[in-house]
Structure formats: structure tokens, C-alpha cells
Amino acid sequence: MRQHLGHVALLSLTAALAVAWVSRAQDGQGVSDEQFVQKASAMDLAEINIGRVAAQNAADSRVKQYGQRMVDDHTKSSKDLLTIADKLGLRPATKMDAKHAEAFEKLGRLKGQEFDTAYMKHMVEDHEMAAMLFKQQAKSGKDGALKAFAEKTLPVIEEHLKQAKAIVGKAGGAKEGSTKEKQ
């Protein structure tokens, strides 16, 4: 029961942050280039770290593969972003933000189908927020290299989101394991 309440709290926190980001984006209040670098680099760190947990703790092979893709794609994204940030003299995040650190801790305690469901729902919400951030940067960023990075990376984020939604939609949110999904 406590784990269930923890999932509810984690999902509520993530949803509240998504609403806040949407409101900000709709108000035309983007983030500065420096804030973008901080947020995007913190997200990359989170996706890499939590993806490693998924590769170990997931029951469903699709979730394990998705976790590994997060490690691979966000490692590449992080390297590209860090190269740009270094040239601009902007400091990237050196650790996950508090929200992602909390998710990392909670997800790290889960295993199997329970992990699969919580992780994939978290990935949907996280990639919805990331898509909003990258769209805003591509539209309103000041530095051309960061805008181009956001434009180039956005389709990858959108593909991650699409794939996460598909996994959540199949087998009732990745609850059935890999036996249900053999095509």
C-alpha cells in the first residue's frame, strides 16, 4: 500500500510540474539559454540513470530495451549539448534535479511488473515535459546553436514519447510482461 501511495505521489508531482511548464509555455514565458542548458542536461542525466535501472529491474523485454535506448540516446544528446554549452561558457547540470532524483530513488526500489508500469508512465510524463521544453527553445532560444540543437533533438524526444505511450498502451501499461507482446 505504501508503494502504491508513493507511485501516486510521484505521478502527482510529475503532473503538477507538467502543468506548470505548459502554463509557462502558453504564457510565452520561455526559459533563458542558460536555464535550457541546465534543464536539458539534468533531464539527460536522469534519463541515463533511470534508463540503467530499467535495463536491470524491468520484467518486460520492451521496457528493458526502452531503458537501454534512453541510456544510448540521452548519452549522445548529453555529449552534443555539453559541447555547445562549453563553447558558450554555460554550465550544465552536474546532477539530476530533485524531482528526478526522487523518481530515481522510488523506481530503484521497484522490480518486475510494478517497475515496468511506474517507469513507463514516468517516461510518458517526462518526455511530454521535455518536448515542451525543446519546442520552446527551438522557437524562442537566443543562441543559434542551442536552437538548432533543440530542433534536431526534438524529433528524438517525440519518438521516445510515442514509443513510451505505445508500451503503456499495450498490456495495460506494461503489466503483462513480454509474453503478451511477441510479434
C-alpha positions as CSV (number, residue, x, y, z in Angstrom):
1,M,0.0,0.0,0.0
2,R,2.8,2.4,0.8
3,Q,4.5,1.7,-2.5
4,H,1.2,2.5,-4.3
5,L,0.9,5.8,-2.4
6,G,4.4,6.5,-3.4
7,H,3.5,6.0,-7.1
8,V,0.5,8.2,-6.7
9,A,2.7,10.9,-5.1
10,L,5.3,10.6,-7.8
11,L,2.8,10.8,-10.6
12,S,1.0,13.8,-9.0
13,L,4.3,15.7,-8.7
14,T,5.2,15.0,-12.3
15,A,1.7,16.0,-13.5
16,A,1.9,19.3,-11.4
17,L,5.3,20.1,-13.0
18,A,3.9,19.4,-16.5
19,V,1.0,21.7,-15.9
20,A,3.4,24.4,-14.6
21,W,5.6,24.1,-17.8
22,V,2.6,24.1,-20.1
23,S,1.2,27.3,-18.4
24,R,4.6,28.9,-18.7
25,A,4.9,28.0,-22.4
26,Q,1.4,29.2,-23.1
27,D,2.1,32.5,-21.4
28,G,5.0,32.9,-23.8
29,Q,7.5,32.8,-21.0
30,G,10.3,30.6,-22.3
31,V,13.5,29.8,-20.4
32,S,16.8,31.5,-21.0
33,D,19.5,29.7,-22.9
34,E,21.3,29.1,-19.6
35,Q,18.1,27.6,-18.0
36,F,17.6,25.4,-21.1
37,V,21.1,24.0,-20.7
38,Q,20.5,23.4,-17.0
39,K,17.1,21.7,-17.5
40,A,18.1,19.7,-20.6
41,S,21.3,18.4,-19.1
42,A,19.6,17.5,-15.9
43,M,17.0,15.6,-17.9
44,D,19.7,13.8,-19.8
45,L,21.3,12.7,-16.6
46,A,18.0,11.5,-15.3
47,E,17.1,9.5,-18.4
48,I,20.6,7.9,-18.4
49,N,20.5,6.9,-14.7
50,I,16.9,5.8,-14.7
51,G,17.3,4.0,-18.0
52,R,20.1,1.9,-16.4
53,V,17.7,1.0,-13.6
54,A,15.1,0.0,-16.2
55,A,17.6,-2.2,-18.0
56,Q,18.1,-4.1,-14.8
57,N,14.8,-4.0,-13.0
58,A,12.2,-4.4,-15.8
59,A,10.3,-7.6,-16.4
60,D,9.1,-6.8,-19.9
61,S,11.7,-7.0,-22.6
62,R,10.2,-4.0,-24.3
63,V,10.8,-1.9,-21.2
64,K,14.3,-3.2,-20.8
65,Q,15.0,-2.2,-24.4
66,Y,13.4,1.1,-24.0
67,G,15.6,1.8,-20.9
68,Q,18.7,0.9,-22.9
69,R,17.6,3.2,-25.7
70,M,17.2,6.0,-23.1
71,V,20.8,5.4,-22.0
72,D,22.1,5.4,-25.6
73,D,20.1,8.3,-27.0
74,H,20.5,10.6,-23.9
75,T,24.2,9.9,-23.7
76,K,24.5,11.1,-27.3
77,S,22.2,14.1,-26.6
78,S,24.2,15.0,-23.5
79,K,27.5,15.0,-25.3
80,D,26.1,17.2,-28.1
81,L,24.6,19.6,-25.5
82,L,27.8,19.7,-23.4
83,T,29.9,20.6,-26.4
84,I,27.6,23.6,-27.2
85,A,27.4,24.7,-23.6
86,D,31.1,24.6,-23.2
87,K,31.6,26.8,-26.3
88,L,29.1,29.3,-24.9
89,G,30.5,29.2,-21.4
90,L,27.2,27.9,-19.9
91,R,27.3,25.4,-17.0
92,P,25.3,22.3,-17.4
93,A,23.7,20.4,-14.5
94,T,26.1,18.1,-12.7
95,K,23.4,16.0,-11.2
96,M,19.7,15.2,-11.6
97,D,17.2,17.8,-10.3
98,A,15.3,17.0,-7.1
99,K,12.2,15.7,-9.0
100,H,14.3,13.2,-11.0
101,A,16.4,12.2,-8.0
102,E,13.2,11.3,-6.1
103,A,11.9,9.3,-9.1
104,F,15.3,7.5,-9.4
105,E,15.1,6.5,-5.7
106,K,11.5,5.4,-5.9
107,L,11.9,3.5,-9.2
108,G,15.1,1.9,-7.9
109,R,13.1,0.2,-5.1
110,L,10.7,-1.4,-7.6
111,K,11.1,-4.6,-9.6
112,G,9.3,-6.5,-12.3
113,Q,5.8,-5.6,-13.5
114,E,5.4,-2.9,-10.8
115,F,8.6,-1.2,-12.0
116,D,7.5,-1.5,-15.6
117,T,4.2,0.3,-15.0
118,A,5.7,3.1,-12.9
119,Y,8.7,3.6,-15.2
120,M,6.8,3.8,-18.4
121,K,4.2,6.2,-17.0
122,H,7.1,8.3,-15.7
123,M,8.7,8.2,-19.2
124,V,5.5,9.4,-20.8
125,E,5.2,12.4,-18.5
126,D,8.9,13.1,-18.6
127,H,9.0,13.2,-22.4
128,E,5.9,15.3,-22.6
129,M,7.7,17.9,-20.4
130,A,10.9,17.5,-22.4
131,A,9.1,18.0,-25.7
132,M,7.6,21.3,-24.4
133,L,11.0,22.5,-23.2
134,F,12.7,21.7,-26.6
135,K,9.8,23.2,-28.6
136,Q,10.1,26.4,-26.6
137,Q,13.8,26.5,-27.0
138,A,13.6,25.8,-30.8
139,K,11.1,28.7,-31.1
140,S,12.4,31.3,-28.6
141,G,16.0,30.5,-27.8
142,K,18.5,33.2,-28.3
143,D,21.6,31.3,-29.3
144,G,21.5,29.7,-32.8
145,A,23.5,26.6,-31.8
146,L,21.1,25.8,-28.9
147,K,18.1,26.5,-31.1
148,A,19.5,24.1,-33.8
149,F,20.3,21.5,-31.1
150,A,16.7,21.7,-29.8
151,E,15.3,21.4,-33.3
152,K,17.5,18.4,-34.1
153,T,16.8,16.7,-30.8
154,L,13.0,17.3,-30.6
155,P,12.1,14.5,-33.1
156,V,14.1,12.0,-31.0
157,I,12.2,13.1,-27.9
158,E,8.9,12.9,-29.7
159,E,9.8,9.3,-30.8
160,H,10.7,8.4,-27.2
161,L,7.3,9.8,-26.2
162,K,5.5,7.9,-28.9
163,Q,7.3,4.6,-28.0
164,A,6.6,5.1,-24.3
165,K,2.9,5.7,-24.9
166,A,2.7,2.6,-27.1
167,I,4.3,0.5,-24.3
168,V,2.0,1.9,-21.7
169,G,-1.0,1.2,-24.0
170,K,0.0,-2.4,-24.6
171,A,-0.5,-5.0,-22.0
172,G,-2.3,-2.5,-19.7
173,G,0.6,-0.3,-19.1
174,A,3.4,-2.9,-19.4
175,K,1.7,-5.1,-16.7
176,E,1.7,-8.3,-18.5
177,G,5.4,-8.8,-19.2
178,S,6.9,-9.8,-22.5
179,T,4.7,-12.8,-23.0
180,K,1.8,-10.8,-24.3
181,E,3.8,-8.8,-26.8
182,K,5.6,-11.2,-29.2
183,Q,5.3,-10.1,-32.8
